[in-house]
Each structure stands twice: as C-alpha cells, then as structure tokens.
Amino acid sequence: MTSSERSCRVCGNQAENQTFHVREMLHGTREEYEYLQCGACGCLQLADLPEDLSQFYPPDYCAYKDYRGRAKNILRRVIDTLYVSASLPREGIATRLMNRLRPPLDYLSWARFTGATQSSRILDVGCGNGKLLIRMSLGGFRTLDGVDPFIREDINVPSVRIRKIGLREYVESQPEKYHLVMLHHAFEHVPDPVETLLDAKQLMDDDGFLLIRIPVADCYSREHYGKNWYSWDAPRHTYLHTMKSMEYLARKTGFVIRKVEHDATFHQLQNSEMYSRNIPGNQHHQAVGDFSRRQIREFKALTRELNSQQRGEQAAFFLQKAEFAETSRRAA
C-alpha cells in the first residue's frame, strides 16, 4: 500500500512510501502494527511511536535474564583472560590453535578493529542485564559500563557497572569518555535515532569508535519472508535500517562509517520459517525439533553465503567521528 501522507522520520522523504501491517510474533499476541517503508532511503519504521515503550519489555523479556552468576566462574575467567591477552592486538598462532579447541569470542574481532584493549573504557548502551559485558569481564576487560532504562535495578559485578538509566540521562551525568561505545541490537529499538547517535558521540574519545549491530531491512530474509520476517519484531523494532539510511544518519550526525560486517546467524532464517508457519517466538524450543538436520545445514550454508554477499539480515557498523577521520586522513 502506498502512503503519500507520511514522511520518513529519517530522511524526510514523502515520495513512493509504502505501508505494511505486521503481526507481533515474539510473544504470539498477533496484534498488528503499521510500518512505513521510505521510498528513498528504504528504512522501515513504526508508523506511530507509542508514548510508553516499556510496556513491550515485560520482566521475562529475553534480555533481562540474570547473568551475574557467570561473573563468579573463576576457571572461565582465567582461561578467557589468557585467551584474550594472546589475541590482542592481533590474532596470532596461539589464538588460531585455541580457536580449534573452543568457539572464538565474537567480541575479539570488534576489539581488534577498534584498537580496544583490556584497559580501554567501554560502554554498552541498551545492555539489558549485561550478558555481553560480563563475558568481556571474564576476558580481562576491566572498565565496562552499561546503561538500560528498562532493567529492574542497577547491577554491579567485578569490572562491570550497569545503571538503570536512559542514554540522555547518562550523558547529562557527565561521565568520562569511552574508547568504544556499543549498541548491540539496541539501535533498532530507540524512538529517535538521530538523538541517540548525537548522545553516543558526546561519550566517545576523539579517536574512539561507535559499534552498532542491528538487523538490516535490505536483506534476503525480508524479501523472501515478507511480513513473516523474524526481524520485524513488531512493535519493539521502531526502525529497521538499510545501508542507505545508516549512511544518511552517519552524515547527518557527523560520523563516518569505517566498516560494515554482515554477521547474521542461521537462527534468524529458522525463526522466519517458524513465523511463516504461524509459530510464535515463545514456542521456539518446542518447534526447533520440527526442523531436520538437513534443513539446519541448509540454513547455515545459506547464511554464510548471504553474509559474504552482504545480504545477511544483520550487520555490524563501525563508526568514527568525521572530524577525527578527516584529520587522520590529512596527517597520513
């Protein structure tokens, strides 16, 4: 359905916009929500933003599981710290050997690209109960902060401090600057992406990085599954960006995108397949057994192929302040 009345909240375009009605499927309410697709930048956005987003994040929401017990795993702390120390600033022979014995830690590639070390100040925005931060603390990272307005209470474990607070409030509290500010599957939930980027920018060192990992709308899964695409996650995902809309936002807020890496997982294809069969996300564990080993292998192979073609349904964007990038270019 075309929509000539509503403007894109990202780029302001009105021409050739379309609207879609998408069901809430994570909790299986199947209530429909209207989304606008911009005819210029391609961004999908919730047509009407609710005044109170907290209603969509109940206490049993997946990000609010209690992970504090993991911080007490002394053996894991020793092993991960040695592993991370051997892997930074670059991957060596010891790291490659260890990767054969255990799954690699995903955050190591982010740290290597951004130049983050175990002593760097790192902030995770929209961190939930801090699963990633606690994992990084086990790897020897010592100054890890998080903010999330929807968690139950502040969280403090060794090397990790998480505050029940919004990003704007945190900026106004005048904290120290960070080498790496991260939004892992949080940027698609915010009501105002421009404000979020400008707030994050205020918290960054001049040579720091902003890492944003999000589902992206210009992907195979969205084209293939349509309204049953898993990453709609209506109405929690207020914006589903494209490469073009992210580039527009970066320019508007004084950033340069230094790197984009597609890192979708096969689970997203599997979940879209579930939604197409009218199975909600809260029945995932019961439904997983319906997929054969052959289907899982096919999902994994397709995901690898799509990521390599930059058509996977989620991506990591590495941004730096435009003024720093320009100064560095001139110096070089």
Beta strands, then each sheet from edge to edge (+ up, - down):
strand 1: 2-3
strand 2: 17-23
strand 3: 32-37
strand 4: 44-46
strand 5: 121-125
strand 6: 143-147
strand 7: 155-157
strand 8: 160-163
strand 9: 178-184
strand 10: 204-215
strand 11: 239-240
strand 12: 255-262
strand 13: 314-321
sheet 1: 1+ 2- 3+ 4- 11+
sheet 2: 7+ 8- 6- 5- 9- 10- 13+ 12-
end
